Amino acid sequence: MISEEFTIAQTAVKIISSQNFTQTINIHNDHGSKVYLGGSNVSSTNGFHLDNDTNTIVEIPSDNELYAISATGSGNVHILRPS
Protein backbone atom coordinates (compact mmCIF):
# COMPACT_ATOMS: atom_id res chain seq x y z
CA MET A 1 0.00 0.00 0.00
CA ILE A 2 1.02 3.58 -0.62
CA SER A 3 0.01 6.45 1.67
CA GLU A 4 0.22 10.05 0.51
CA GLU A 5 -0.66 13.50 1.82
CA PHE A 6 -1.81 16.38 -0.38
CA THR A 7 -2.27 20.04 0.50
CA ILE A 8 -5.64 21.22 -0.78
CA ALA A 9 -6.63 24.86 -1.33
CA GLN A 10 -8.76 26.78 -3.85
CA THR A 11 -7.04 25.33 -6.93
CA ALA A 12 -7.81 21.74 -8.00
CA VAL A 13 -5.04 19.28 -7.09
CA LYS A 14 -4.67 15.88 -8.75
CA ILE A 15 -4.65 13.28 -5.97
CA ILE A 16 -5.00 10.14 -8.12
CA SER A 17 -3.35 9.65 -11.51
CA SER A 18 -4.83 7.62 -14.33
CA GLN A 19 -4.08 3.88 -14.44
CA ASN A 20 -5.19 1.16 -16.86
CA PHE A 21 -7.13 -0.62 -14.08
CA THR A 22 -9.79 0.27 -11.49
CA GLN A 23 -8.33 1.74 -8.31
CA THR A 24 -9.89 1.54 -4.84
CA ILE A 25 -8.78 4.58 -2.86
CA ASN A 26 -9.21 5.35 0.86
CA ILE A 27 -9.44 9.10 1.47
CA HIS A 28 -9.31 10.96 4.80
CA ASN A 29 -10.12 14.67 4.97
CA ASP A 30 -7.89 16.41 7.54
CA HIS A 31 -8.35 19.85 5.93
CA GLY A 32 -10.26 21.65 8.65
CA SER A 33 -13.28 22.16 6.38
CA LYS A 34 -15.04 20.38 3.52
CA VAL A 35 -13.11 19.33 0.45
CA TYR A 36 -14.69 18.52 -2.89
CA LEU A 37 -13.73 15.57 -5.10
CA GLY A 38 -14.18 15.18 -8.84
CA GLY A 39 -12.54 15.46 -12.23
CA SER A 40 -10.15 18.16 -13.43
CA ASN A 41 -13.05 20.65 -13.50
CA VAL A 42 -14.02 20.05 -9.85
CA SER A 43 -15.31 23.03 -7.88
CA SER A 44 -17.10 23.62 -4.60
CA THR A 45 -20.38 23.72 -6.53
CA ASN A 46 -20.04 20.53 -8.63
CA GLY A 47 -17.77 18.31 -6.52
CA PHE A 48 -18.60 15.41 -4.21
CA HIS A 49 -18.15 16.94 -0.76
CA LEU A 50 -16.23 15.22 1.99
CA ASP A 51 -16.71 16.72 5.45
CA ASN A 52 -13.72 17.44 7.65
CA ASP A 53 -12.36 14.53 9.70
CA THR A 54 -14.23 11.92 7.68
CA ASN A 55 -13.14 9.01 5.51
CA THR A 56 -14.52 7.56 2.30
CA ILE A 57 -13.61 4.83 -0.15
CA VAL A 58 -13.77 5.73 -3.83
CA GLU A 59 -13.44 3.43 -6.84
CA ILE A 60 -11.71 5.17 -9.71
CA PRO A 61 -12.47 3.57 -13.10
CA SER A 62 -9.53 2.80 -15.35
CA ASP A 63 -8.13 5.75 -17.32
CA ASN A 64 -9.62 8.33 -14.89
CA GLU A 65 -8.06 10.78 -12.44
CA LEU A 66 -9.31 12.25 -9.16
CA TYR A 67 -8.90 15.87 -8.08
CA ALA A 68 -9.68 17.71 -4.85
CA ILE A 69 -10.37 21.37 -4.07
CA SER A 70 -11.47 23.46 -1.09
CA ALA A 71 -13.77 26.47 -0.97
CA THR A 72 -11.72 28.11 1.80
CA GLY A 73 -8.34 27.80 3.47
CA SER A 74 -5.61 25.27 3.01
CA GLY A 75 -5.28 21.84 4.61
CA ASN A 76 -4.47 18.20 4.04
CA VAL A 77 -6.10 15.18 2.50
CA HIS A 78 -4.56 11.74 3.08
CA ILE A 79 -4.97 8.79 0.75
CA LEU A 80 -4.17 5.10 0.98
CA ARG A 81 -3.99 3.20 -2.29
CA PRO A 82 -2.59 -0.04 -3.70
CA SER A 83 1.00 0.03 -4.90
N, C-alpha and C positions, 0 to 999 in steps of 0.2 A: 504494500500500500504506500501511497505517496500523500503526505500532508503538506498543504501550502497555505500561506496567509496572503491576502490581498488588501491593499488600502483602497477604500471606496469613497469617492466624493461625487461631485456633480457632473463628472464626465464619465461616460460608459467605459468600463474596464473589462477586458476579456479575461474570464476566470477559467474557462475550459476551451481548449483548442479542438478543432475538428479531428476525428479519427475515422477509420474505415470500419468501425464496429460500434455498437451501442455501449454507452458508458453509464454506469450507475454511480452517482456522485452524492456524497453526504456533505451538506452545507450547514455551517453554523454562523449566525449573524451576531457578531460582537461589536457592532458599529456604534451603538448608543441610540440609534433610531432605526426606523424601517429602511431596508434596502429593497430594490426592485430588480427582478431577474427577467431576462429575455434575450432577444437577438441583438444584433449590432445597433438597432434603432431603439433600444429600450429607453424608457423615460419613466418618470414618477407617475405619469398618467396612463401608460399602456403596459407597464411591467407587472409581473406577478410579485406581490409584496410579501416580504418576509420580516415579521416583527423582530425587534431587538431581543437578543438572548433566546432565540428559538432555533430549532434545527429542522431540516427537511431533507428528504431524499428525492433526487431528480434523475430521471432517465433521459439521457441525451441521445437522440437517434444518430446513427452513423452520418458522417459528413455535415454535422451541425456544430455550432459553437454556442457558448453561454456567456452572457455579459451581465454585469451588475452596475447599478448606479444608486446614488442617494439623492434625496431632495434637499437635504441640508447637512452641513458638517462633513467631517471626515472620520472614518473609523475602519475597522477591520472585519473581513469575512474570512472564515477558515473553511477549507475543503479537505475532504479525504476521498481519494480515488484510487482505483487499481493502477498498478504500475505497468 
